[in-house]
Amino acid sequence: MKYLLDTEDHLSILQRQAGQDYIHLSTRLAQYPRSDFAVSTVSFHEQMLGSHAYINRARNPKDVVKGYEMMARLVSDFKVLPLVSFDAGAATILDQLQTQRIQLATMAARIAAIALFHKLILLTRNHQDSSKVSGLLIEDWTV
């Protein structure tokens, strides 16, 4: 495992399977073995929260069904790649980031901590936030 897919960038683009970003990303991914890639439990958490919010906002049974279909699709999507946990090592890194007072969204900081602890390259378009984290290796494969 060498690369960790960021949630709102690379992972979501792959799930949508449309657009120029998808073409660039999928072409680049095809050059590597699938075993080089992983996703985080934090990304799973983020996407499940989105499905949960969709279900809670549903105004009719059709939308509730759609929300649960979204959840089921997420479970299937996350079976494709290894899932890297936010574990004690990542928690230690997160504590270090917090003591440095780096301004990052909670989930972004957790994903960065996972990538740092496991020495993974984070595939993301969020250079503005990710570049704040010393030692975090980032690449954008959508360009």
Phi and psi in degrees as GROMACS dihedral restraints (atoms count N, CA, C in turn):
[ dihedral_restraints ]
;  ai    aj    ak    al  type     phi  dphi    fc
    3     4     5     6     1  -125.3    20    10
    4     5     6     7     1   -26.7    20    10
    6     7     8     9     1  -125.9    20    10
    7     8     9    10     1   141.4    20    10
    9    10    11    12     1  -115.3    20    10
   10    11    12    13     1   125.1    20    10
   12    13    14    15     1   -81.9    20    10
   13    14    15    16     1   128.3    20    10
   15    16    17    18     1   -76.5    20    10
   16    17    18    19     1   150.0    20    10
   18    19    20    21     1   -65.1    20    10
   19    20    21    22     1   -62.5    20    10
   21    22    23    24     1   -78.3    20    10
   22    23    24    25     1    -7.2    20    10
   24    25    26    27     1  -105.2    20    10
   25    26    27    28     1   -93.7    20    10
   27    28    29    30     1   -67.1    20    10
   28    29    30    31     1   -43.7    20    10
   30    31    32    33     1   -64.0    20    10
   31    32    33    34     1   -48.8    20    10
   33    34    35    36     1   -63.4    20    10
   34    35    36    37     1   -36.8    20    10
   36    37    38    39     1   -63.6    20    10
   37    38    39    40     1   -43.2    20    10
   39    40    41    42     1   -62.7    20    10
   40    41    42    43     1   -37.9    20    10
   42    43    44    45     1   -69.3    20    10
   43    44    45    46     1   -34.6    20    10
   45    46    47    48     1   -74.2    20    10
   46    47    48    49     1   -31.3    20    10
   48    49    50    51     1    53.3    20    10
   49    50    51    52     1    45.0    20    10
   51    52    53    54     1  -153.3    20    10
   52    53    54    55     1   152.3    20    10
   54    55    56    57     1    95.9    20    10
   55    56    57    58     1   168.2    20    10
   57    58    59    60     1   -64.7    20    10
   58    59    60    61     1   -38.4    20    10
   60    61    62    63     1   -59.7    20    10
   61    62    63    64     1   -40.5    20    10
   63    64    65    66     1   -64.0    20    10
   64    65    66    67     1   -41.9    20    10
   66    67    68    69     1   -61.5    20    10
   67    68    69    70     1   -48.1    20    10
   69    70    71    72     1   -61.1    20    10
   70    71    72    73     1   -47.1    20    10
   72    73    74    75     1   -65.6    20    10
   73    74    75    76     1   -48.0    20    10
   75    76    77    78     1   -66.6    20    10
   76    77    78    79     1   -34.3    20    10
   78    79    80    81     1   -63.5    20    10
   79    80    81    82     1   -43.4    20    10
   81    82    83    84     1   -68.8    20    10
   82    83    84    85     1   -42.5    20    10
   84    85    86    87     1   -60.8    20    10
   85    86    87    88     1   -35.8    20    10
   87    88    89    90     1   -64.5    20    10
   88    89    90    91     1   -15.6    20    10
   90    91    92    93     1   -83.4    20    10
   91    92    93    94     1    -3.0    20    10
   93    94    95    96     1  -127.7    20    10
   94    95    96    97     1   154.9    20    10
   96    97    98    99     1   -71.1    20    10
   97    98    99   100     1   146.7    20    10
   99   100   101   102     1   -55.7    20    10
  100   101   102   103     1   -30.1    20    10
  102   103   104   105     1   -65.5    20    10
  103   104   105   106     1   -10.8    20    10
  105   106   107   108     1   -79.6    20    10
  106   107   108   109     1    -8.6    20    10
  108   109   110   111     1  -118.2    20    10
  109   110   111   112     1   151.1    20    10
  111   112   113   114     1  -148.2    20    10
  112   113   114   115     1   164.8    20    10
  114   115   116   117     1  -125.3    20    10
  115   116   117   118     1   162.4    20    10
  117   118   119   120     1  -104.7    20    10
  118   119   120   121     1   156.2    20    10
  120   121   122   123     1   -63.1    20    10
  121   122   123   124     1   -26.2    20    10
  123   124   125   126     1   -66.7    20    10
  124   125   126   127     1   -41.6    20    10
  126   127   128   129     1   -62.5    20    10
  127   128   129   130     1   -41.9    20    10
  129   130   131   132     1   -60.0    20    10
  130   131   132   133     1   -45.2    20    10
  132   133   134   135     1   -58.4    20    10
  133   134   135   136     1   -48.3    20    10
  135   136   137   138     1   -58.2    20    10
  136   137   138   139     1   -45.9    20    10
  138   139   140   141     1   -72.3    20    10
  139   140   141   142     1   -34.6    20    10
  141   142   143   144     1   -66.3    20    10
  142   143   144   145     1   -37.4    20    10
  144   145   146   147     1   -60.3    20    10
  145   146   147   148     1   -39.3    20    10
  147   148   149   150     1   -63.1    20    10
  148   149   150   151     1   -43.4    20    10
  150   151   152   153     1   -64.5    20    10
  151   152   153   154     1   -41.8    20    10
  153   154   155   156     1   -60.1    20    10
  154   155   156   157     1   -45.0    20    10
  156   157   158   159     1   -63.0    20    10
  157   158   159   160     1   -40.3    20    10
  159   160   161   162     1   -60.1    20    10
  160   161   162   163     1   -45.5    20    10
  162   163   164   165     1   -63.5    20    10
  163   164   165   166     1   -42.7    20    10
  165   166   167   168     1   -65.4    20    10
  166   167   168   169     1   -28.4    20    10
  168   169   170   171     1   -86.8    20    10
  169   170   171   172     1    -9.2    20    10
  171   172   173   174     1   -57.2    20    10
  172   173   174   175     1   135.3    20    10
  174   175   176   177     1  -103.2    20    10
  175   176   177   178     1    -8.5    20    10
  177   178   179   180     1  -152.2    20    10
  178   179   180   181     1   163.5    20    10
  180   181   182   183     1   -58.1    20    10
  181   182   183   184     1   -34.3    20    10
  183   184   185   186     1   -60.2    20    10
  184   185   186   187     1   -42.4    20    10
  186   187   188   189     1   -70.8    20    10
  187   188   189   190     1   -33.5    20    10
  189   190   191   192     1   -63.4    20    10
  190   191   192   193     1   -45.2    20    10
  192   193   194   195     1   -59.0    20    10
  193   194   195   196     1   -46.2    20    10
  195   196   197   198     1   -59.3    20    10
  196   197   198   199     1   -40.9    20    10
  198   199   200   201     1   -61.8    20    10
  199   200   201   202     1   -43.5    20    10
  201   202   203   204     1   -70.8    20    10
  202   203   204   205     1   -30.3    20    10
  204   205   206   207     1   -65.5    20    10
  205   206   207   208     1   -38.1    20    10
  207   208   209   210     1   -60.9    20    10
  208   209   210   211     1   -43.9    20    10
  210   211   212   213     1   -61.6    20    10
  211   212   213   214     1   -45.3    20    10
  213   214   215   216     1   -62.5    20    10
  214   215   216   217     1   -39.8    20    10
  216   217   218   219     1   -64.2    20    10
  217   218   219   220     1   -37.5    20    10
  219   220   221   222     1   -62.4    20    10
  220   221   222   223     1   -43.9    20    10
  222   223   224   225     1   -58.7    20    10
  223   224   225   226     1   -43.7    20    10
  225   226   227   228     1   -64.7    20    10
  226   227   228   229     1   -44.5    20    10
  228   229   230   231     1   -59.9    20    10
  229   230   231   232     1   -39.9    20    10
  231   232   233   234     1   -79.9    20    10
  232   233   234   235     1    -3.4    20    10
  234   235   236   237     1   -83.3    20    10
  235   236   237   238     1   -13.8    20    10
  237   238   239   240     1   -74.6    20    10
  238   239   240   241     1   -38.5    20    10
  240   241   242   243     1  -118.8    20    10
  241   242   243   244     1   156.7    20    10
  243   244   245   246     1   -59.2    20    10
  244   245   246   247     1   145.5    20    10
  246   247   248   249     1  -105.2    20    10
  247   248   249   250     1   120.3    20    10
  249   250   251   252     1   -98.4    20    10
  250   251   252   253     1   124.5    20    10
  252   253   254   255     1   -80.7    20    10
  253   254   255   256     1   154.2    20    10
  255   256   257   258     1   -83.3    20    10
  256   257   258   259     1    97.5    20    10
  258   259   260   261     1  -107.5    20    10
  259   260   261   262     1  -171.5    20    10
  261   262   263   264     1   -60.5    20    10
  262   263   264   265     1   -37.6    20    10
  264   265   266   267     1   -64.4    20    10
  265   266   267   268     1   -43.5    20    10
  267   268   269   270     1   -65.9    20    10
  268   269   270   271     1   -36.1    20    10
  270   271   272   273     1   -63.9    20    10
  271   272   273   274     1   -38.3    20    10
  273   274   275   276     1   -63.9    20    10
  274   275   276   277     1   -44.2    20    10
  276   277   278   279     1   -62.5    20    10
  277   278   279   280     1   -42.4    20    10
  279   280   281   282     1   -60.1    20    10
  280   281   282   283     1   -42.1    20    10
  282   283   284   285     1   -58.9    20    10
  283   284   285   286     1   -41.6    20    10
  285   286   287   288     1   -63.9    20    10
  286   287   288   289     1   -41.4    20    10
  288   289   290   291     1   -63.8    20    10
  289   290   291   292     1   -40.0    20    10
  291   292   293   294     1   -67.3    20    10
  292   293   294   295     1   -35.4    20    10
  294   295   296   297     1   -69.4    20    10
  295   296   297   298     1   -23.5    20    10
  297   298   299   300     1   -80.2    20    10
  298   299   300   301     1    -6.2    20    10
  300   301   302   303     1    58.0    20    10
  301   302   303   304     1    38.6    20    10
  303   304   305   306     1   -76.5    20    10
  304   305   306   307     1   128.7    20    10
  306   307   308   309     1   -83.4    20    10
  307   308   309   310     1    99.5    20    10
  309   310   311   312     1  -135.0    20    10
  310   311   312   313     1   148.6    20    10
  312   313   314   315     1   -62.8    20    10
  313   314   315   316     1   151.8    20    10
  315   316   317   318     1   -53.9    20    10
  316   317   318   319     1   -51.4    20    10
  318   319   320   321     1   -68.0    20    10
  319   320   321   322     1   -37.9    20    10
  321   322   323   324     1   -63.2    20    10
  322   323   324   325     1   -39.4    20    10
  324   325   326   327     1   -66.2    20    10
  325   326   327   328     1   -39.7    20    10
  327   328   329   330     1   -65.7    20    10
  328   329   330   331     1   -42.0    20    10
  330   331   332   333     1   -65.3    20    10
  331   332   333   334     1   -41.9    20    10
  333   334   335   336     1   -60.9    20    10
  334   335   336   337     1   -41.3    20    10
  336   337   338   339     1   -63.0    20    10
  337   338   339   340     1   -41.1    20    10
  339   340   341   342     1   -62.2    20    10
  340   341   342   343     1   -47.6    20    10
  342   343   344   345     1   -61.6    20    10
  343   344   345   346     1   -43.4    20    10
  345   346   347   348     1   -64.1    20    10
  346   347   348   349     1   -48.2    20    10
  348   349   350   351     1   -62.8    20    10
  349   350   351   352     1   -40.1    20    10
  351   352   353   354     1   -92.5    20    10
  352   353   354   355     1     4.5    20    10
  354   355   356   357     1    55.4    20    10
  355   356   357   358     1    48.2    20    10
  357   358   359   360     1  -105.6    20    10
  358   359   360   361     1   151.8    20    10
  360   361   362   363     1   -86.8    20    10
  361   362   363   364     1   126.6    20    10
  363   364   365   366     1   -86.6    20    10
  364   365   366   367     1   119.5    20    10
  366   367   368   369     1   -87.1    20    10
  367   368   369   370     1   110.3    20    10
  369   370   371   372     1  -153.0    20    10
  370   371   372   373     1   156.4    20    10
  372   373   374   375     1  -100.0    20    10
  373   374   375   376     1    -6.0    20    10
  375   376   377   378     1   -85.3    20    10
  376   377   378   379     1    67.2    20    10
  378   379   380   381     1   -68.0    20    10
  379   380   381   382     1   -31.6    20    10
  381   382   383   384     1   -58.8    20    10
  382   383   384   385     1   -46.9    20    10
  384   385   386   387     1   -83.6    20    10
  385   386   387   388     1   -45.6    20    10
  387   388   389   390     1   -63.0    20    10
  388   389   390   391     1   -33.4    20    10
  390   391   392   393     1   -71.1    20    10
  391   392   393   394     1   -11.3    20    10
  393   394   395   396     1   -72.9    20    10
  394   395   396   397     1   -18.9    20    10
  396   397   398   399     1   -93.8    20    10
  397   398   399   400     1   109.6    20    10
  399   400   401   402     1   -61.6    20    10
  400   401   402   403     1   130.8    20    10
  402   403   404   405     1    87.2    20    10
  403   404   405   406     1    -9.5    20    10
  405   406   407   408     1   -78.5    20    10
  406   407   408   409     1   121.5    20    10
  408   409   410   411     1   -88.4    20    10
  409   410   411   412     1   126.9    20    10
  411   412   413   414     1  -130.6    20    10
  412   413   414   415     1   147.8    20    10
  414   415   416   417     1  -142.5    20    10
  415   416   417   418     1   148.8    20    10
  417   418   419   420     1  -116.4    20    10
  418   419   420   421     1   112.1    20    10
  420   421   422   423     1   -97.6    20    10
  421   422   423   424     1    12.1    20    10
  423   424   425   426     1   -92.3    20    10
  424   425   426   427     1    -5.0    20    10
